[in-house]
Amino acid sequence: MTIANAQQQVDQWIKTVGVRYFSELTNMAILTEEVGELARIMARKYGDQSFKESDKGKNMADEMADVLWVLICLANQTGVDLTQALEKNFEKKSIRDAERHQNNEKLR
């Protein structure tokens, strides 16, 4: 699946199953919530916190997909072509960070 396909499929699902998009502000709040759920799993799996019983059924891949889903919703709502945006972001990072990471002693 391409990013463009994902944007189209999410839009189709929202318009048929989901009835309509939530407001942009609501989706921003949901995105924050979903990132928090992912962070909770990451903190327990890779950080110093232990899993609570209520955390044990959580799936990191599913939480990442939830984040992506809501981000795609926001992109669709605001007219952002995520493929184009990501391509421009690669270009920006390639110019800005061409030598930055190579010269970072912390990364060696």
N, CA, C and O atoms as a GROMACS GRO file, in nm:
protein
  432
    1MET      N    1   0.085  -0.118   0.000
    1MET     CA    2   0.000   0.000   0.000
    1MET      C    3   0.090   0.124   0.000
    1MET      O    4   0.186   0.132   0.077
    2THR      N    5   0.059   0.217  -0.085
    2THR     CA    6   0.132   0.343  -0.086
    2THR      C    7   0.067   0.441   0.011
    2THR      O    8  -0.043   0.417   0.061
    3ILE      N    9   0.136   0.549   0.037
    3ILE     CA   10   0.078   0.652   0.124
    3ILE      C   11  -0.048   0.709   0.058
    3ILE      O   12  -0.149   0.731   0.125
    4ALA      N   13  -0.042   0.732  -0.072
    4ALA     CA   14  -0.159   0.784  -0.144
    4ALA      C   15  -0.276   0.687  -0.134
    4ALA      O   16  -0.390   0.729  -0.114
    5ASN      N   17  -0.249   0.557  -0.148
    5ASN     CA   18  -0.355   0.456  -0.132
    5ASN      C   19  -0.415   0.461   0.008
    5ASN      O   20  -0.536   0.453   0.025
    6ALA      N   21  -0.328   0.475   0.106
    6ALA     CA   22  -0.375   0.481   0.245
    6ALA      C   23  -0.465   0.602   0.264
    6ALA      O   24  -0.570   0.591   0.328
    7GLN      N   25  -0.425   0.717   0.209
    7GLN     CA   26  -0.510   0.836   0.222
    7GLN      C   27  -0.646   0.814   0.156
    7GLN      O   28  -0.749   0.853   0.210
    8GLN      N   29  -0.646   0.751   0.040
    8GLN     CA   30  -0.772   0.724  -0.030
    8GLN      C   31  -0.858   0.624   0.047
    8GLN      O   32  -0.979   0.643   0.059
    9GLN      N   33  -0.796   0.519   0.098
    9GLN     CA   34  -0.873   0.417   0.170
    9GLN      C   35  -0.931   0.470   0.301
    9GLN      O   36  -1.045   0.438   0.335
   10VAL      N   37  -0.854   0.549   0.372
   10VAL     CA   38  -0.906   0.609   0.495
   10VAL      C   39  -1.023   0.701   0.462
   10VAL      O   40  -1.126   0.697   0.529
   11ASP      N   41  -1.007   0.782   0.358
   11ASP     CA   42  -1.115   0.873   0.318
   11ASP      C   43  -1.241   0.796   0.281
   11ASP      O   44  -1.352   0.835   0.320
   12GLN      N   45  -1.226   0.688   0.207
   12GLN     CA   46  -1.341   0.606   0.168
   12GLN      C   47  -1.407   0.545   0.290
   12GLN      O   48  -1.530   0.543   0.300
   13TRP      N   49  -1.327   0.494   0.383
   13TRP     CA   50  -1.382   0.433   0.504
   13TRP      C   51  -1.458   0.536   0.586
   13TRP      O   52  -1.568   0.510   0.633
   14ILE      N   53  -1.397   0.653   0.604
   14ILE     CA   54  -1.462   0.759   0.682
   14ILE      C   55  -1.596   0.796   0.621
   14ILE      O   56  -1.695   0.811   0.693
   15LYS      N   57  -1.601   0.809   0.490
   15LYS     CA   58  -1.723   0.854   0.423
   15LYS      C   59  -1.831   0.747   0.415
   15LYS      O   60  -1.948   0.780   0.395
   16THR      N   61  -1.794   0.621   0.431
   16THR     CA   62  -1.894   0.515   0.423
   16THR      C   63  -1.926   0.456   0.560
   16THR      O   64  -2.043   0.447   0.597
   17VAL      N   65  -1.826   0.416   0.634
   17VAL     CA   66  -1.846   0.352   0.763
   17VAL      C   67  -1.846   0.455   0.876
   17VAL      O   68  -1.928   0.447   0.967
   18GLY      N   69  -1.757   0.550   0.868
   18GLY     CA   70  -1.742   0.647   0.976
   18GLY      C   71  -1.836   0.765   0.969
   18GLY      O   72  -1.835   0.850   1.058
   19VAL      N   73  -1.917   0.774   0.867
   19VAL     CA   74  -2.016   0.878   0.844
   19VAL      C   75  -1.950   1.010   0.799
   19VAL      O   76  -1.980   1.061   0.691
   20ARG      N   77  -1.861   1.064   0.882
   20ARG     CA   78  -1.789   1.187   0.846
   20ARG      C   79  -1.666   1.197   0.935
   20ARG      O   80  -1.652   1.126   1.034
   21TYR      N   81  -1.577   1.287   0.896
   21TYR     CA   82  -1.458   1.312   0.978
   21TYR      C   83  -1.499   1.384   1.106
   21TYR      O   84  -1.591   1.466   1.105
   22PHE      N   85  -1.430   1.355   1.216
   22PHE     CA   86  -1.441   1.440   1.333
   22PHE      C   87  -1.378   1.574   1.297
   22PHE      O   88  -1.306   1.582   1.198
   23SER      N   89  -1.402   1.676   1.375
   23SER     CA   90  -1.340   1.805   1.347
   23SER      C   91  -1.188   1.792   1.356
   23SER      O   92  -1.136   1.701   1.420
   24GLU      N   93  -1.120   1.884   1.291
   24GLU     CA   94  -0.974   1.883   1.293
   24GLU      C   95  -0.919   1.891   1.436
   24GLU      O   96  -0.823   1.823   1.471
   25LEU      N   97  -0.981   1.974   1.517
   25LEU     CA   98  -0.935   1.988   1.655
   25LEU      C   99  -0.957   1.859   1.734
   25LEU      O  100  -0.871   1.819   1.812
   26THR      N  101  -1.072   1.795   1.713
   26THR     CA  102  -1.098   1.667   1.779
   26THR      C  103  -0.995   1.564   1.735
   26THR      O  104  -0.941   1.490   1.817
   27ASN      N  105  -0.968   1.559   1.605
   27ASN     CA  106  -0.869   1.462   1.556
   27ASN      C  107  -0.729   1.493   1.608
   27ASN      O  108  -0.651   1.400   1.631
   28MET      N  109  -0.696   1.620   1.628
   28MET     CA  110  -0.567   1.653   1.686
   28MET      C  111  -0.558   1.600   1.829
   28MET      O  112  -0.455   1.548   1.870
   29ALA      N  113  -0.667   1.614   1.904
   29ALA     CA  114  -0.671   1.562   2.040
   29ALA      C  115  -0.662   1.410   2.039
   29ALA      O  116  -0.594   1.351   2.123
   30ILE      N  117  -0.730   1.346   1.945
   30ILE     CA  118  -0.724   1.199   1.934
   30ILE      C  119  -0.584   1.155   1.898
   30ILE      O  120  -0.535   1.055   1.950
   31LEU      N  121  -0.518   1.228   1.807
   31LEU     CA  122  -0.380   1.196   1.770
   31LEU      C  123  -0.290   1.199   1.893
   31LEU      O  124  -0.207   1.110   1.914
   32THR      N  125  -0.306   1.302   1.974
   32THR     CA  126  -0.227   1.315   2.096
   32THR      C  127  -0.253   1.197   2.189
   32THR      O  128  -0.160   1.143   2.250
   33GLU      N  129  -0.378   1.158   2.200
   33GLU     CA  130  -0.415   1.044   2.284
   33GLU      C  131  -0.350   0.915   2.232
   33GLU      O  132  -0.296   0.836   2.309
   34GLU      N  133  -0.356   0.896   2.101
   34GLU     CA  134  -0.299   0.775   2.042
   34GLU      C  135  -0.147   0.771   2.058
   34GLU      O  136  -0.090   0.665   2.086
   35VAL      N  137  -0.080   0.885   2.042
   35VAL     CA  138   0.064   0.892   2.064
   35VAL      C  139   0.094   0.858   2.210
   35VAL      O  140   0.193   0.790   2.240
   36GLY      N  141   0.011   0.904   2.301
   36GLY     CA  142   0.028   0.871   2.442
   36GLY      C  143   0.015   0.722   2.469
   36GLY      O  144   0.091   0.667   2.549
   37GLU      N  145  -0.079   0.657   2.402
   37GLU     CA  146  -0.094   0.512   2.419
   37GLU      C  147   0.028   0.438   2.367
   37GLU      O  148   0.072   0.340   2.427
   38LEU      N  149   0.082   0.483   2.256
   38LEU     CA  150   0.205   0.425   2.202
   38LEU      C  151   0.321   0.449   2.298
   38LEU      O  152   0.401   0.359   2.324
   39ALA      N  153   0.330   0.571   2.350
   39ALA     CA  154   0.438   0.604   2.443
   39ALA      C  155   0.431   0.517   2.568
   39ALA      O  156   0.534   0.477   2.621
   40ARG      N  157   0.312   0.487   2.613
   40ARG     CA  158   0.294   0.404   2.732
   40ARG      C  159   0.354   0.265   2.709
   40ARG      O  160   0.424   0.211   2.795
   41ILE      N  161   0.326   0.207   2.592
   41ILE     CA  162   0.382   0.075   2.560
   41ILE      C  163   0.533   0.083   2.547
   41ILE      O  164   0.605  -0.003   2.598
   42MET      N  165   0.582   0.185   2.478
   42MET     CA  166   0.726   0.201   2.458
   42MET      C  167   0.798   0.216   2.593
   42MET      O  168   0.905   0.159   2.614
   43ALA      N  169   0.739   0.294   2.684
   43ALA     CA  170   0.800   0.316   2.815
   43ALA      C  171   0.810   0.186   2.894
   43ALA      O  172   0.903   0.166   2.971
   44ARG      N  173   0.714   0.100   2.875
   44ARG     CA  174   0.713  -0.025   2.948
   44ARG      C  175   0.801  -0.131   2.882
   44ARG      O  176   0.868  -0.209   2.950
   45LYS      N  177   0.800  -0.133   2.750
   45LYS     CA  178   0.880  -0.234   2.679
   45LYS      C  179   1.028  -0.198   2.675
   45LYS      O  180   1.113  -0.285   2.695
   46TYR      N  181   1.060  -0.072   2.650
   46TYR     CA  182   1.199  -0.031   2.632
   46TYR      C  183   1.253   0.057   2.745
   46TYR      O  184   1.374   0.076   2.758
   47GLY      N  185   1.163   0.109   2.825
   47GLY     CA  186   1.204   0.196   2.935
   47GLY      C  187   1.209   0.122   3.066
   47GLY      O  188   1.220   0.000   3.070
   48ASP      N  189   1.202   0.197   3.172
   48ASP     CA  190   1.221   0.143   3.306
   48ASP      C  191   1.091   0.103   3.376
   48ASP      O  192   1.095   0.040   3.482
   49GLN      N  193   0.978   0.137   3.318
   49GLN     CA  194   0.852   0.102   3.384
   49GLN      C  195   0.814  -0.042   3.356
   49GLN      O  196   0.844  -0.096   3.249
   50SER      N  197   0.747  -0.103   3.452
   50SER     CA  198   0.698  -0.239   3.433
   50SER      C  199   0.555  -0.233   3.378
   50SER      O  200   0.485  -0.132   3.393
   51PHE      N  201   0.514  -0.341   3.314
   51PHE     CA  202   0.379  -0.348   3.259
   51PHE      C  203   0.278  -0.365   3.372
   51PHE      O  204   0.298  -0.444   3.463
   52LYS      N  205   0.170  -0.289   3.363
   52LYS     CA  206   0.056  -0.311   3.452
   52LYS      C  207  -0.028  -0.420   3.387
   52LYS      O  208  -0.016  -0.447   3.267
   53GLU      N  209  -0.112  -0.480   3.464
   53GLU     CA  210  -0.199  -0.585   3.410
   53GLU      C  211  -0.281  -0.532   3.292
   53GLU      O  212  -0.302  -0.604   3.194
   54SER      N  213  -0.328  -0.408   3.302
   54SER     CA  214  -0.411  -0.349   3.197
   54SER      C  215  -0.332  -0.318   3.070
   54SER      O  216  -0.392  -0.298   2.964
   55ASP      N  217  -0.199  -0.315   3.078
   55ASP     CA  218  -0.115  -0.286   2.962
   55ASP      C  219  -0.078  -0.411   2.883
   55ASP      O  220  -0.038  -0.402   2.767
   56LYS      N  221  -0.091  -0.526   2.944
   56LYS     CA  222  -0.036  -0.649   2.886
   56LYS      C  223  -0.101  -0.690   2.756
   56LYS      O  224  -0.038  -0.760   2.677
   57GLY      N  225  -0.224  -0.651   2.729
   57GLY     CA  226  -0.290  -0.688   2.605
   57GLY      C  227  -0.267  -0.588   2.492
   57GLY      O  228  -0.316  -0.608   2.381
   58LYS      N  229  -0.195  -0.483   2.519
   58LYS     CA  230  -0.174  -0.377   2.420
   58LYS      C  231  -0.072  -0.422   2.317
   58LYS      O  232   0.025  -0.491   2.348
   59ASN      N  233  -0.095  -0.380   2.193
   59ASN     CA  234  -0.010  -0.419   2.082
   59ASN      C  235   0.056  -0.294   2.023
   59ASN      O  236  -0.014  -0.203   1.979
   60MET      N  237   0.188  -0.290   2.021
   60MET     CA  238   0.260  -0.173   1.975
   60MET      C  239   0.230  -0.144   1.827
   60MET      O  240   0.212  -0.028   1.790
   61ALA      N  241   0.226  -0.245   1.744
   61ALA     CA  242   0.198  -0.224   1.601
   61ALA      C  243   0.060  -0.164   1.582
   61ALA      O  244   0.041  -0.075   1.499
   62ASP      N  245  -0.037  -0.212   1.657
   62ASP     CA  246  -0.173  -0.159   1.648
   62ASP      C  247  -0.178  -0.013   1.692
   62ASP      O  248  -0.248   0.068   1.631
   63GLU      N  249  -0.104   0.020   1.796
   63GLU     CA  250  -0.101   0.159   1.843
   63GLU      C  251  -0.033   0.248   1.739
   63GLU      O  252  -0.076   0.362   1.719
   64MET      N  253   0.072   0.200   1.674
   64MET     CA  254   0.135   0.277   1.567
   64MET      C  255   0.038   0.299   1.451
   64MET      O  256   0.033   0.408   1.393
   65ALA      N  257  -0.038   0.196   1.418
   65ALA     CA  258  -0.137   0.208   1.311
   65ALA      C  259  -0.246   0.308   1.349
   65ALA      O  260  -0.294   0.382   1.263
   66ASP      N  261  -0.285   0.312   1.476
   66ASP     CA  262  -0.383   0.412   1.521
   66ASP      C  263  -0.329   0.553   1.502
   66ASP      O  264  -0.402   0.642   1.457
   67VAL      N  265  -0.201   0.574   1.535
   67VAL     CA  266  -0.138   0.705   1.516
   67VAL      C  267  -0.141   0.743   1.368
   67VAL      O  268  -0.178   0.854   1.332
   68LEU      N  269  -0.101   0.648   1.284
   68LEU     CA  270  -0.098   0.673   1.140
   68LEU      C  271  -0.237   0.703   1.085
   68LEU      O  272  -0.254   0.793   1.004
   69TRP      N  273  -0.336   0.628   1.130
   69TRP     CA  274  -0.474   0.647   1.086
   69TRP      C  275  -0.520   0.791   1.112
   69TRP      O  276  -0.572   0.858   1.022
   70VAL      N  277  -0.501   0.838   1.234
   70VAL     CA  278  -0.548   0.972   1.270
   70VAL      C  279  -0.466   1.078   1.197
   70VAL      O  280  -0.521   1.181   1.156
   71LEU      N  281  -0.337   1.055   1.180
   71LEU     CA  282  -0.255   1.149   1.104
   71LEU      C  283  -0.305   1.157   0.959
   71LEU      O  284  -0.311   1.266   0.902
   72ILE      N  285  -0.340   1.044   0.901
   72ILE     CA  286  -0.395   1.044   0.765
   72ILE      C  287  -0.528   1.118   0.762
   72ILE      O  288  -0.555   1.193   0.667
   73CYS      N  289  -0.611   1.100   0.863
   73CYS     CA  290  -0.737   1.175   0.870
   73CYS      C  291  -0.710   1.325   0.868
   73CYS      O  292  -0.773   1.399   0.792
   74LEU      N  293  -0.616   1.369   0.950
   74LEU     CA  294  -0.583   1.512   0.954
   74LEU      C  295  -0.529   1.561   0.820
   74LEU      O  296  -0.563   1.671   0.776
   75ALA      N  297  -0.446   1.481   0.757
   75ALA     CA  298  -0.394   1.519   0.625
   75ALA      C  299  -0.508   1.532   0.525
   75ALA      O  300  -0.513   1.630   0.450
   76ASN      N  301  -0.597   1.436   0.524
   76ASN     CA  302  -0.711   1.442   0.432
   76ASN      C  303  -0.797   1.565   0.457
   76ASN      O  304  -0.840   1.633   0.363
   77GLN      N  305  -0.821   1.593   0.583
   77GLN     CA  306  -0.908   1.706   0.619
   77GLN      C  307  -0.846   1.840   0.582
   77GLN      O  308  -0.918   1.935   0.550
   78THR      N  309  -0.715   1.848   0.585
   78THR     CA  310  -0.648   1.977   0.564
   78THR      C  311  -0.586   1.988   0.426
   78THR      O  312  -0.516   2.085   0.397
   79GLY      N  313  -0.611   1.889   0.340
   79GLY     CA  314  -0.564   1.896   0.203
   79GLY      C  315  -0.414   1.869   0.186
   79GLY      O  316  -0.354   1.915   0.090
   80VAL      N  317  -0.355   1.795   0.278
   80VAL     CA  318  -0.212   1.765   0.270
   80VAL      C  319  -0.193   1.633   0.197
   80VAL      O  320  -0.251   1.531   0.234
   81ASP      N  321  -0.112   1.636   0.092
   81ASP     CA  322  -0.070   1.515   0.022
   81ASP      C  323   0.052   1.463   0.097
   81ASP      O  324   0.160   1.520   0.086
   82LEU      N  325   0.034   1.356   0.172
   82LEU     CA  326   0.142   1.306   0.258
   82LEU      C  327   0.261   1.253   0.177
   82LEU      O  328   0.374   1.261   0.224
   83THR      N  329   0.237   1.200   0.059
   83THR     CA  330   0.348   1.155  -0.025
   83THR      C  331   0.437   1.273  -0.061
   83THR      O  332   0.559   1.269  -0.044
   84GLN      N  333   0.374   1.378  -0.109
   84GLN     CA  334   0.448   1.499  -0.147
   84GLN      C  335   0.515   1.562  -0.024
   84GLN      O  336   0.630   1.606  -0.031
   85ALA      N  337   0.445   1.565   0.086
   85ALA     CA  338   0.501   1.624   0.208
   85ALA      C  339   0.623   1.546   0.256
   85ALA      O  340   0.723   1.605   0.298
   86LEU      N  341   0.616   1.413   0.250
   86LEU     CA  342   0.729   1.332   0.293
   86LEU      C  343   0.848   1.347   0.199
   86LEU      O  344   0.962   1.352   0.243
   87GLU      N  345   0.820   1.354   0.070
   87GLU     CA  346   0.928   1.376  -0.027
   87GLU      C  347   0.998   1.509   0.000
   87GLU      O  348   1.121   1.515  -0.003
   88LYS      N  349   0.922   1.614   0.026
   88LYS     CA  350   0.981   1.745   0.057
   88LYS      C  351   1.058   1.740   0.188
   88LYS      O  352   1.161   1.806   0.203
   89ASN      N  353   1.009   1.661   0.283
   89ASN     CA  354   1.076   1.649   0.412
   89ASN      C  355   1.211   1.578   0.397
   89ASN      O  356   1.309   1.618   0.460
   90PHE      N  357   1.216   1.474   0.313
   90PHE     CA  358   1.343   1.407   0.285
   90PHE      C  359   1.442   1.505   0.224
   90PHE      O  360   1.560   1.507   0.261
   91GLU      N  361   1.394   1.585   0.130
   91GLU     CA  362   1.480   1.684   0.065
   91GLU      C  363   1.534   1.783   0.167
   91GLU      O  364   1.654   1.813   0.168
   92LYS      N  365   1.447   1.834   0.251
   92LYS     CA  366   1.487   1.930   0.355
   92LYS      C  367   1.592   1.870   0.448
   92LYS      O  368   1.695   1.932   0.475
   93LYS      N  369   1.567   1.749   0.495
   93LYS     CA  370   1.660   1.685   0.587
   93LYS      C  371   1.793   1.652   0.519
   93LYS      O  372   1.898   1.661   0.581
   94SER      N  373   1.788   1.614   0.394
   94SER     CA  374   1.911   1.580   0.321
   94SER      C  375   2.000   1.701   0.304
   94SER      O  376   2.122   1.690   0.309
   95ILE      N  377   1.940   1.817   0.283
   95ILE     CA  378   2.018   1.940   0.269
   95ILE      C  379   2.065   1.989   0.406
   95ILE      O  380   2.184   2.015   0.426
   96ARG      N  381   1.974   2.000   0.499
   96ARG     CA  382   2.004   2.054   0.632
   96ARG      C  383   2.101   1.965   0.710
   96ARG      O  384   2.190   2.014   0.779
   97ASP      N  385   2.082   1.835   0.699
   97ASP     CA  386   2.157   1.742   0.783
   97ASP      C  387   2.262   1.663   0.705
   97ASP      O  388   2.305   1.556   0.749
   98ALA      N  389   2.304   1.716   0.590
   98ALA     CA  390   2.398   1.644   0.503
   98ALA      C  391   2.521   1.596   0.578
   98ALA      O  392   2.567   1.484   0.554
   99GLU      N  393   2.573   1.676   0.667
   99GLU     CA  394   2.693   1.638   0.742
   99GLU      C  395   2.671   1.636   0.893
   99GLU      O  396   2.756   1.588   0.968
  100ARG      N  397   2.559   1.687   0.935
  100ARG     CA  398   2.532   1.703   1.079
  100ARG      C  399   2.548   1.572   1.157
  100ARG      O  400   2.618   1.568   1.258
  101HIS      N  401   2.483   1.466   1.110
  101HIS     CA  402   2.486   1.340   1.185
  101HIS      C  403   2.620   1.269   1.170
  101HIS      O  404   2.666   1.202   1.262
  102GLN      N  405   2.682   1.284   1.054
  102GLN     CA  406   2.815   1.225   1.033
  102GLN      C  407   2.917   1.285   1.129
  102GLN      O  408   3.010   1.217   1.172
  103ASN      N  409   2.899   1.412   1.162
  103ASN     CA  410   2.992   1.482   1.250
  103ASN      C  411   2.953   1.478   1.396
  103ASN      O  412   3.019   1.540   1.480
  104ASN      N  413   2.849   1.406   1.429
  104ASN     CA  414   2.800   1.399   1.567
  104ASN      C  415   2.873   1.286   1.642
  104ASN      O  416   2.849   1.168   1.615
  105GLU      N  417   2.958   1.322   1.732
  105GLU     CA  418   3.037   1.225   1.809
  105GLU      C  419   2.947   1.132   1.891
  105GLU      O  420   2.983   1.017   1.918
  106LYS      N  421   2.830   1.180   1.929
  106LYS     CA  422   2.738   1.100   2.010
  106LYS      C  423   2.685   0.979   1.933
  106LYS      O  424   2.641   0.881   1.993
  107LEU      N  425   2.688   0.986   1.800
  107LEU     CA  426   2.634   0.878   1.718
  107LEU      C  427   2.739   0.773   1.680
  107LEU      O  428   2.708   0.675   1.612
  108ARG      N  429   2.859   0.792   1.723
  108ARG     CA  430   2.966   0.697   1.687
  108ARG      C  431   2.986   0.594   1.792
  108ARG      O  432   3.072   0.507   1.777
   0.00000   0.00000   0.00000
